[in-house]
Amino acid sequence: MTRAPNRRRRRKPRPTRRPRRPRRRRRPRRRKKPTLASSPSEEGQPTVAFATVGCRLNRAETEAAGEEFLQRGWRVVEFNRPADLYFINTCTVTGRADRSSRQLIHRARRANPDAVVVAAGCFAARAAEELARSGEVDVVLGVEEKADPFAHLPPQGRPPEPIVRVSGAGEPLRAAVGTRVSGRSRAFLKVQDGCDHTCSYCAVRLARGPSRSAPREEVLQALKRIAAAGFQEVVLTGVDLSAWGRDLESESGGLVSLVEDAAELGLPRVRLSSLEPWELTPERVRRLAAIPAWCGHLHLALQSADPEVLR
């Protein structure tokens, strides 16, 4: 006797589930590098935006200028935002630096056609007539003049004609530092400016003038302000930093002694910006190595070894 066939409906096989992809961990958003910052704004408070081209020396000067604006009640905003005044600290060390300076001036004028645009620094000093004729720059300040911007700014709004203030560099130097910088653990302190070398390839010396040093006592006062503001690192900067003190009659300790002074004031880290190779004697290197706070890093400004270039 045959069995009846099993008429049970066969269940369809369940579709295989794809394995779940592991969830990617969201990377924390990178915070924008902080720039000069101020307290929350109020209606009617004037705004200023800064841009810096070039070296650490320029950064120190920009931050010092920014502190000047903050003390006078201005609010500092990012450069890509509308502002009442744009301050571009220019550089002329290379052709690329010249182009970057021009591009920032164009950006500022496009961002706010009614804003006051200030071009300051090395490129501004070297190309003052060109910038004044461009129709985009309202105020042109040389290396010396940018240390006191409010002495040259128009009282209100854009001036009818460009203001050009470019003098021969060579005035006694003041230490330049800004200590009201939000979120930054490093402060830049300008202790020297200018250069006595006459390298044929370099245009910076033409804009910056002869070598000048900030007096030791003034540098120490600036270092104390930096330490009191809570900075973890200070960068001593200049055009020919190794030449610090040579033009001061009462100074014989040299640059290394400034690093020792900064360490004695309790600053955790002290860094030097670029140095000329011939200035690093074995004795100076030994003295630097004995300072616990010194960042064991040297940037040597070796541009060329060709006597024809360096004549």
C-alpha angles and dihedrals in degrees: 000000000000123000120240112252116262104255096187112134112248114233116241112245112257114249111256113251118236113242112258115252113241111255114254115236111241112241114231112254112259111243115232114253104267119246131186107319136186141186121293113294129251128208111277095019110138117241131215131189125201133205126182128200122192137359138015089260089064090050091054091050093047092051091048090051090047091055089052090057093046092053089054094054101262123142117227116220135180115281094242092059129082112272139172092232133022119202114196115188101203134204134205103185091117139009088255090057089053090052092047090052092052092047092053090051090052091049092051094050092048092048092058120002090192096052126106108249117204121193112193140168137033102340091041090053093047096044100032096133093047092052093046090054094046094080091223101086123069100181128029115194127186126218094275096042097054089067088072106029097166091063089067107031120109114256093241136358127337116337118239090240129025115270111227119190112169118146131176107280113241109095119136109281128244123199109255121209138146117210101177098080116135121232096352120125095191127072125197117218120193109213101158139030137183131025136245095201117100103211107171095221096055124090095173093081089057091057099037100043128208124345115282130176131209110237115261094241091054091049090050091052090051091048090052091053090050092051092046090051090060101248115161096204139028126198116207107212142180143139093261098012095176089062093066112134099014093107094046113092095207095045124097105142098082131203097311090061089059090056089051091050092050091051091050090055090062101255107153097216133023121188133186123218121221119329133192111253095230091058094064105090120177089250093056092047090052091050092049092048090055092059109090093202095054114106103234094233132106127190110204116203097218105164103163141343096206112112090211091059094044097043 
